[in-house]
Amino acid sequence: MTIDLTQFHDAFFEESFEALDSMEAALLKLDIGAPEPELINTIFRVAHSIKGGSATFGFSDIASFTHSCETLLDELRSGGMQVSLEISDLLLKTVDVMRAMLRSTQSKQPINMQKVSDVQFDVEMMIAQKNNAPAKPAAAPVKAAPAAVPAPAAPAPAAAASPATATSASTAPPRWEISFRPYRELFARGNDPLRMMRELAELGELTVNVDLGALPGFAQLDAQSCYLAWKLELAGDVSEDAIKQVFEWAEGDCDLELRRVGVETAPAVAAEPVVVETEPAPSQAALADAILSGTAPAIEEPKSEPAAPVATAPTLTAVKDTKPDASIGAVGDSGSIRVSVEKIDELMNTVGELVITQAMLSQLGAALEGGNAEKLRAGLAQLERNTRELQESVMRVRMLPISFVFSRFPRMVRDIAQRLGKQIDLKLTGEQTELDKTVLEKIGDPLVHLVRNSIDHGIEMPDVRVAAGKDAVGTVHLDACHRGGNIAVEVSDDGGGLDKDRILAKARQRGLVGPNDILTDDQIHDLIFLPGFSTAEKTTDLSGRGVGMDVVRRNVKELGGKIELRSEQGKGSRFIITLPLTLAIVDGQSVAVGTETYIIPLISIVESMRLKETSISRLSGHNEVFSFRGDYLPIIRLHELFGVEPRARALHEGLVVIAEGDGRRVGLFVDDLLGQQQVVIKSLEVNYGHVEGVSGATILGDGSVALILDVTGIIHAASMRAAA
């Protein structure tokens, strides 16, 4: 039966993109010259996994490129090369190329092979330069006599062992006997037996016997097929999971048998000084040829441990004086499954309908009387609690940590800082703060622009900072936290802050502000959010085009949030974005206008009040304003805007809800406040069409429909109406 591998493509691409993100994060954490070994291992495992998966699915270009990357990483892992800034930059380029190749393959678009070839050439040149450099002193090779067939290592004669040697034999470590018989197509899957053996050698002392029995004559030899098998002995206290992880990508392409053997009974040699012979380290190709011929040298590092007796059988011995990494053995079920967003959205909609039905039943139950009415209401109250718990549980399924967005910034900050010649320290806090997946996807671009602005406009050049008494290294800080029922995301820097005089002069030059107008600090700061406004002296690929901040505000408003700016010249700036946890449910204030009910999002409400007749003023025409905390705010009568017959027409007979949208405050005149509640948002645009001033609708407990107001849209609609 032939398996259709295309059904696994989506999972492969999704996992590969996630793996590349972790690879990029690990590369950014590498310490030049003294990297953490586990970081190198993490990066190597990503490249190895992508290479194996690509080869399995027939993506040969990706497999070839990642193989070159893997070779470079293996040199770093084995200590053959040291991590330098040049290598770190090159590996980050390989991440970009692999990501672009995967995206092209996923969308069935041609791969930019010129760019791939250029970076692959740079990788191979880096490896070649290492191979051409003078070799470091290496461990003395353990020579093995060639043989036509494999044979176990012959123990040294018992008579030659001293009493001390015999005594130490009883304390020899336990070992594993491993039978590794690959299938012919092992190489086609991107697997490398030689590398597997080197990984085993890192876990303990490894003895390798090669079985050449299936090797055909030269004329029948297929270079793409694997004809060899191996009998391996691994000495040391190594977990079975750690060994299985080495062969993880070969699963299904080989016969693998593991057998635990008690303690090694072979006699040990008493400790004596080890004589190290300096020879060039063998290359991969030479080592592979040696394994095929049965004359492989040892892969050994200098160490002050007792030397092992030289075997006379065709064996390969590798010793490394390290304990196996605990994380290597941590292989198990991840405890999670992948579910499409569409299925979660369907579940969310169904739960929303259940919430509406439950509210309808509660209203009906409240009107009933009789002996069973109390029991019914108790049951409905329990149903309400269960429904609320179900709703919150489904909402949590859609929640993702904001680290998925924050993870892109270390690389971006590093690249921009290098390009501008600035020194910047990026701090990330609150990465585990969760918010809705839809919000998460749409907040990325605004944050990118804010961070780029902080680096380009905010942080000064190192010499300027030092002259101002600051540290030469500037700081950009991204923070996320819960505030009430919302999420607050803050982008701050310790740069020069906003130059109010310069902003005001630019605004007057463009005719946005009158020559005699006096603006508050907040009003001056709001000028940077105007379309096309920029104080940059020249246009670059980072800034100066006058687009960005207006888009940031618009995108945040579309998410039902708001953005605030606080800046102090010479000390830095802070941009605070406040967002709802989810776009599916909104906390709102129900208001009555005539016989209609409207929902105003709580995030837009400042406060509500009843006006006195003396506090109301009328301007030219029909415009009405009232005094509020030293400022005059316009009044918008909702019954006029939506064509509804109100219960109260006099302003002092109804209520005014002070709401904020697009940086402006207005008073919304309503008949009464009905109460606060969480409502499930239904899209009007999907089911009906766009309505100015309305962001959606919801179904109330009595089955009636209530419109959810968009304060920004209402301000715009009222302005257009007044202008007409």
N, C-alpha and C positions, 0 to 999 in steps of 0.2 A: 504494500500500500504506500503510495506517494503522499507525503505530507506537504500541504500548501504553506510555505514559509511566509508568504505575504501577510498572513493573518497576524504574524508577530511583529510586523514592521513598526506599527504605532508604538508598541511597548518598547521596542529597541530604541527608537528615536527619543522617546520621552526620557528613558533611563540614561541615554547617552548625554543628552543636554544637561540633566541633573549632575551627572558624573563630571562633565566639563566644568560646571560651576564650582564643584568641590576641588577640582584640579587647579583652577585659576586661583581660588582662595588659598590653597596650600602653597602655590608658587609665590604669592604675594607675602606669605609669612616666612619664606626661606631667608635664613641669615647667610649673607654672602661669606663664603669661606668656612663656615662652621654650621651647616644646616642640621636640623633635627632628622635623624635617620627615618623616623616614622613618617615625616612629611614627604621625604623622597619615596618611601614605599607607597604612600597614598597616591602620589602622582603617577608612579609606575603602574600601579594596579589599574588606574583609570585608563591609561594608554593601552595596557594589555587587554582589558575587557572590551574596549571599543574595537581594537584590532581583531580579537577573536569573533565578536559579533558581526563585524563587517565582512569578514571572510566567510562566516557561516551563511550570510544572506547574499553573498555574491557581489558585495560592494568592493571590488578589487582596488580601486583607486584610494579609497579611504584606508583599507587594510595596508596597502603599500606605504602610504604616508605615515600612518601610526607606527608601522614597524620601524621606520627610521627614527622616529621620536623615542620609541621604546628602547632602541639600541643606545641612544644618547643617555637616556635615563638609567639604563643598566650600568653604564660606565660610571655615572654619578653614584649609583647605589653601591657599587663594588669598591668605590674609592679610586678607580682608575682616573677619574677627572674630578676637579674641585669646582664647586658652584661659584661662578663669577657673575658680575653684573651683566656681562655680555651673554652668558648662557641663560641667565634668568630672563632677559629680554627676548631671546630667541625662543625659549619655551613658551612664553606668553604669546608670541606670534603664532606658534604652532597651535595653541588653543583657539585662536581666532580662525585659523585656516580650517581646523577640524570642525569647528562650529559652522563655518560657511559651507563646507563640503556636505555636512549632514543636512543642513537646511536645503541645499540645492537638490540633494538626493531625495529628501522627503517630498519636496514639491515637484519632483521629476523635471528639474531644470538642469541645463548643462553646468558642469563645474568649471570654475575659472582655473584651468589647468596651468596657465602661465604663472599665476601667483603661487599655486601649489608647488610647481617645479622650482620656483625661486627659493621658497622657504625650505623645501626638502634639500635642495643643493646646499644651502647654508648649514643645515643640520649635519649633512654628510661631510661637509668640509670641516666642521668643528670636530667631528669624530676623527677624520683623517689627520688633522693637525695634532691631535693627541697621540695617534698611533705613530706619527713621524717624530715625536719628541723623544728624548732619551728616556729609556725605561727606568722605573724606580727599582731599587733592590727588592727582590721577591724571595719567597720561600724556596728552599732547595726542592727540586722535583723528586717525587718518589717514582722511580723507574720500574716499569713492569715488563716482564718478558712476553713477547707476542705469542699468541696461541690461536689455533684455527677454531677451536670451540671453547665456550666459556667453562670455567672451572672455579669452584670456590677458593677463596684465599687459603693457602696452605699454612697451618699454624707452625710456629717455630718448634723445633724438637724440644720435648719436655726436659731432656737431659741438660739442655743448654741453659735452662732457667735456674737462677739462683734461688735460695730459700726466700729471700725478701721478695723476689718476683712472684713466687708461687703464693705467698701470703697476700700480695696485693691483688691477685686475680679474683679473690672472692668479693672484693669491693668494686669490681668493674660495673659500669652502669648498664641498665637494661637496654634492649635494642628492638628495632622493628625489622622484619623481613618483608620486603615489598616486591611483588611481581607486577611489572608494568609491560603489558603487551599491546602496543598501539595498533589500530586498524590502519589499512593502507592510506585512507584519506585524512590522516591526522594533520599533515602539512597543509592541506587545502583549507583546513579550518583555522589556519593562522597559529597553530601551536608549535612550540619549540621545545623538544625534549631536553636539549642542553640547558636551557634556561630553568626548566623545572628542577633539574639536578642541582644547579647552583642554588636555587631557593631551598632545596632540602639540605644542602651543605651548610646553610646559615642556621639550621635548627639543631645540628649536631654533627657527629663524625659520620661521614658517608662513605660506604664502599660500593662500587659499581661494577657489575659483571655484565658485559654485553653479549647477547645471543645473536650470532650471525647465521644461524641455521636456515633462515628463510631468504637470505640474500641471493638473488639470481646472478647469472653470468652477466658480464658487462653489456652484451648485446641486448639482453632482455630487460636491462635496468631502466626503470622509469623514475626520473629525477623528482617527480611530484608525489611519489609514493614512499611510504615508510615501511621498510622491511625488517627493521631491527626490533629487538625486545630486550628488556633489561631485568636482571635480578639485583635488587638493591638491599643493602643493610644500613640502617640508620641507628647509630648508638646514641643514647641520651634519653633523658626524661622528657619525651615529646608527646603531646596529646595527639590522639587520632584525628581530631578535627583540624589541627594545624597541618597535618600531612594531607588530608583530603582537600584542603583549600589550595594547596600547590597544584593538585591535579583537577581543580574545579572546572576549568574550561575544556579539559579533555574528556569530561564525563560524556559517555555515549559514543566516544571515538576510541575507546580502549577497553581492555580487560584489566582491572586493577584488583589486586588481592593484598590485604594487609594482615600480618600475623605478628602478634606480640610475643617476644621471647624473653624469658625471665631475666637472668643476668649473664653478662658475657663471661665465658669461662676461659677464653684465650689468655695465656700468660701475658702480663704486662711487663714492661722494661723499667728498671729502676731509674729514677731521675738522674740524668747526666747532662752536662752542658751540651747544647745543640749547636752544631756547626752549620751556619747558614751560607749557602752558595749563592752568589749574586748572578742571576740570569735574567734576560728579558722575559717579561710576562707573555705567555702564549696568546695569540690572537684567537678570536672565535673560530675563524675558518680552520686554523691549525689544530685547535682543540677538537673540532668536529671530525677532521680527518683522522686525528689520533684515536678517537673513539671507534670510528669505523674500522681502523686497522688493528685495534686492540692494544695500542701503545700509548695511551693517553697519559700525560703528566698530571700531577696533582694540582688542584686549585687550593692553595694553602697560603695562609698569612703567617708572618713571623710571630712566634709566640714562645714563651718560656715554659712549655709543658713537656712532659716526657715524650720522647720520640717514639713513634710506632715502628715495629719491625717491618722491614721491606718485604712485601709479598712477592712470590714468584709467578702468580697467576695474573692474567690480564685484568687488573683492577685499577680503579680510580679512587683515591682516598682524598677526602677534603675535610679539614678540621677548622672550626671557628670557635673561639673561646667566648661565646656569648650565649645567654639564655634565650630561649624562644620568646618572642614578644607575646605578651598575654592577649593582645588584641588580635593576633593572628588566629588564635584558637577560638575566638568569640564568633563562631559561625552558628547561626540559628535562624529561626523564623523571625522576620521583621515585624510580624504582628499587624500588618496593614495590607489593604488591597487597593487596587486602582479602580475607581468608578468614574464614568464620564460625567461632566458637569450637567449635561442635559438630563440625566436621570435624577440628579440631586435637585435640579430646578423643578422637575415634575413632582418630586416628593414635596418640595417646598410649597408649590401651588396647591397640592392636595391638602396639606396641613393648613394652609391659609383658608381654604374652603371649609375645613373642619372647624376652625376658629370662628368663622362667620356663623356656621350652623349652630355651634354651641352657644353663641351670644343670642341667637334668635330663640333657642330653647329656654335660656335663662330669663329672657323677657316674658315669654309665655308663662313660665313657671311662676314668676312673681305675681301674675294676675290671678292665679288659681286660688280657690278656697276649698275647704273641706278637710276631712280626716286624713287623706293621703297627700295633701298639698305639701305639708312639712317634710314628709319622707321624699317626695319628688324634688323639692328644693335642695334637700341635703345631698341627694344623688347628683343633681345638676351642679352643685358646688364642688363635689368630688370630680365630676367630669371636667369642670373648668380648670381645676388644679392639674389634672392629668393632661389636658389639652395644652396647657401652658408649658408643662414639662416637656411634652413631645415637641412643641414648637421650638423651645430653646435647644433641645437636643439636635433637631434638624438644622437649626441655625449654626450650631457649633461645628457641624459637618462641613459647612461652607467656609468656616473660619480658617485662615492660614496665618502663620506668623509673618510679621512685616520684614523679617530677615530675608525673605525671598526677594524683596525690593532692595533692601540695604546692601545685599551681597554684591550688587553691580558697582558700588561706589569705590571700594578700595582700588580696583584697577583703573577706573576713570580718573580718580584724584591723582593717582601715581603718574599716569600718562600726561595729564594736563599740567601738573606741576613741573614735570621734566621739560615740557615744551616751553613753558613760560619762564623757566629758570627760578622757580620759587620752591621754598621748602615748606611742606605742609604735613601736619599730623592729623589724620582723620580719626575721630572718636565716634564709636557707635554704641548707643545704649538703648535698652528697651526692645532689642531685636525679637524677643519672644511675644511681644504684644500682638494680639490676633485681631484681624478684621476680615470682613467679607471678601471673598475671592474677586468679585466684580470690582469692588472699591480698590483692592490691591492692584489689579491690572491697570486701572485708570490713573492711579496716583503716581505711578512710576515716572512718567514724562514731566509733570510739574516739579517733582523733586530733583530730577536731573538738571532742569534749568536753574533751580534755586542753588544747587551745589556748584554748578558751573559759574553762576554769578558771584557766589562767595569767593571762589578761587580767583576769577578774573578781575572783578571790581573790588572785592572786599579785602582780601589778603594782600599786603604790600610786598614789594621786593625785599629780600633779606637785608640789604644795606639801609633801606629806608626804615625798616623795623628797628634795626639796631640803633640808628640815629635818633629814633623816637623813644629809646629806652625800653624797647620790647625784645623778647626772644626772637632770634632770627627765624625760628620755625613757627609758622602760623598754625592755628588750630581751626578746623572745621568740625562741628559737632552735629550729629544727627541723633535725635532722641524721639522715642515714641512712648506714650503712656495713656492710660485710661483717665478721663476726666468726666465724672458723672456718667451719662449714658453714651458718651462719645469717645473718639480717639483723637488725641492731640499729637501731631507730628511737628517737630521743631527743627529748623535748620539754622544754626548760629555760627558766627565766626568772630575772631578777635582782631579783625582787620581795622580799616580806617573808618568804617561806618559811612553813612550817607552824608554827602556834602549838601546841606539844605540850600545854601546860597547858590551853588552851582545849578541845582535842580530848578530852583525858582527862576534863575536867569534864563535857563534854557526854555522853560515854559513861557516866560514873557516874550522871548525871542520868536517863539512859534505862535504867539497870539492866544495861548491857552489860558493865560492869566493876564488881567489888566495891569497896566503900569502902576496903578495906585492901590491895587487890591492887597489887603493884608490877610495872610493865611496862617493858620495854626500849624504846628509841627506835623500833626496827623494829616492835615490837608495837603501839606507839601509832600509828605511821604506817599500819599495816594496818587500823586501825579505820575509816579513811575509805572503805575498799572494802566496808564492810558495807551491806546493803540499807537504804535509808531514812535513812542517816546524813548529816547536814549541819550545819555550824556557821554557816550564813548567818543573819543576824538577821532578814531579811525575804525573802519569796519574790518573785522577779522572773522575767521571761521568760528570764533567763540562768542562774539558780541558785536554790537554796533549797528545792527540792522533795524533796531526798534521793534522787533517782534519777540515775544516771549513772556514778559510779565503779564500782559493783558490776556494771553492764552492761559497762563497759569491760573489767574483768577477765574477765568471762564470755566476751565476744567474743574476747578474746585467747586464752583457754584453748581455745575451740572451734577456733581456728586452729593449735592445737598449740604455742602460744607461752607466754611468761610476762612479767609486768610487775614492775618493781622501782621503788621510790621512794627517793630520797635528797634530804634537805632540811636546810638550815641556817637557823635563824631569823635574819631580817634580811638574808640574802644571796641567798636564792632556793631553787628546787626543781628537781629533775630526775626525769622519768619515763622509764624505759628499757624499751622493749618489744623482746623477742627473739622472732623468728619464723623458722620454717623457710622455705627458699627456695621450696618447692613443697609442695602438699598431695597430690601424686600419688605421691611417693616419700619414704620416711622412713629416716633412719639409725637403726638399732636394735641393741640387744644381745639376742642369742638366749639364752634361759635354758631349762633343762630342769626340769620338774616331773613326776616319774614318767615315763610314756612320752610325755608331751605336751611340745611346744615352744611357748614364748611369746616375743613380741618386746616389749621395753621401749624406748620412744624414748630415744635418747641425751640429748636435751635435758632429760629429766626426771631423769636419773641424776646423783647427787652423787658416790658412790663405792660400792664393794662390799668386803665384809670377811667374815672368819670369826670368829664370836663365841667367847669363852671362857665356860665355864659360870659363872664367878664374876661376869661382867659382866651377867648376865640377872637380872631381878627380876620377881616376879609380884605383881600388885595384886589387889584383891578380885575374885572371880570367876575367869575364865580369862584376863584381860588380861595380856600380857607386854610388858615394856619393857626397853630396854638403854641404857646410858650412851654418849653420843656427843658429844664436845667440850663437856662441861659441861652437856649437856641430856639429858633422857630421851625417847627416841622409842618409839612403839608398834610392835609387830611384827605384821605381817599374814602369816599362813600361806596362800600361794596355793593349796595343795592342798585346804585346807578351804573356801576361798571358791569354788573351781570344782569341788569334788567329785572330786578325782583321787587315786589311790593313790600316795603318794610313795615314793621310795627311802630317804629319811632322815626321821625324825621328830624326833630330838634336834637342837636348834638348833645345837649345836657340831659336828654332823656335816655340815651343809649350809652354804650361804652366805646372807648377808643383803645385798640390794641396797638401798642408801639412796636413796630417790627423793623428789622434791618435787612437790607438786601443790596448787593452791589456797592457796599460802602456807604449807603444812604439810609436814613431813618425816616419813616413815615408813620402816620396814625391811621389805622384801618378802623372805620366806623362800623360797628355791628350792633345788633339789638341786645344780645345777651351772651354770656359765657356758659357753656353747658357742662364742661368737664374735660379732664385730660384722659387720654387713652392711647394704647398702642393699636395701630391699624395696619392691615395688610394692604400694600400698594398694588393697585391694578393699573396697567398702562392704558392710557387713553389713546395714545398714538397707534398702538397695535390694534385696538378694538374699534376705534372711531377715527381719530385724527388729532392734529395738534390744536390746542386751544391756548391762546395767549393768557398767561397768568395762572394756568393750571398745570401742575406737574403729574397728576394722576387722579385716581378715584379709589374709593373703598366702599364696601358694603357694610352698613350698620346692622346692629342686632335686630332691628325691626324689618330688615330686608330692603330698606331704602338706600339710595346711593348718595354718598357725600363726596364732593370734590375736594382734593388736597391742593391747597393754594401754593403757588410759586411766587414768593414776595418780590423777587427780582423782576419777574415777568409782569406782575401787577404794577410796579413802579413804572416800568417801560410803557405799558398800555395806558396808564393814567397820563403820562407825559405826552404821549402821542394824541390822546383825546383832548388835552388842554391846549395843545398847539393847534389843533384843528378848529 
